[in-house]
Amino acid sequence: MIGLTIIVLIVLYLFVSFKGVEYVYDKSQKKRYAILAILFFILLPTWDVIIGKIYFDNLCKTEGGLKVYKSVEVDGFLTKNSIAIGDSSFYKNIGFRYIEGINNGWKGKEIQHLDLTDTNQTIQLIKEPLSKYIFIYNEKSKPIKWLPIVKNRALVKDRTTDEILGEDIGFDYFGAWIGIIANHLVSGVSNPTQKCENYPYMLLEQTLKLKNKEGVNNGK
């Protein structure tokens, strides 16, 4: 049904385009105005493809990628999201001793603490995080509001000073606006047509180094 609706809309648009060009030519009797009208109806559903793709490629080239400014030794870290919905085995396999998360529940903001050496994997609620550093997995923003490009940024920073230890940036490009609408009608979601990937877990491993057994860590 949705596919048929899209076909009908395309046919309707072609009909309106034809009538629009015909009207312009009848009124002006000049081919150049008719050509301009044709270009208008061609570019109307696709005008943001050229601008968006050029800008997307430039963002990937100039801003995208992994940047590590500082590494510290830690036993664990704080995440911006609840740890109850994630898979802690990844962090345990790397060697972290604990992870913490911020859960915004019906009781308000809660700090969760999970001891990865605990075989029962019991999440405890604590008043203040032990970790000095926070790992923000996916901070989304739009570089330009009217272009279908989304910036995905992961970062690790010092909670007390806001010093950024590292960041990893990627971008999603969703193509022409008419394609976004059609995709959303068919699948219920809008999927990017192109991506320059980011790798937040690589950022985590390169900024928060595990404490050496014989060393002294400079972060909690």
Secondary structure, DSSP 8 states (H G I E B T S, - for coil): -HHHHHHHHHHHHHHHHHHHHHHHHHHH--HHHHHHHHHHHHHTTTHHHHHHHHHHHHHHHHT-EEEE---EEESEEEESS-GGGS-THHHHHHT-SEEEEEEEETTEEEEEEEETT-TT--EEEESS-S-SEEEEEEEEE-SSTTSSEEEEEEEEEETTT--EEEEEEEEEE---HHHHHHHHHHHSS---SEEE---HHHHHHHHEEE--SSS--S--
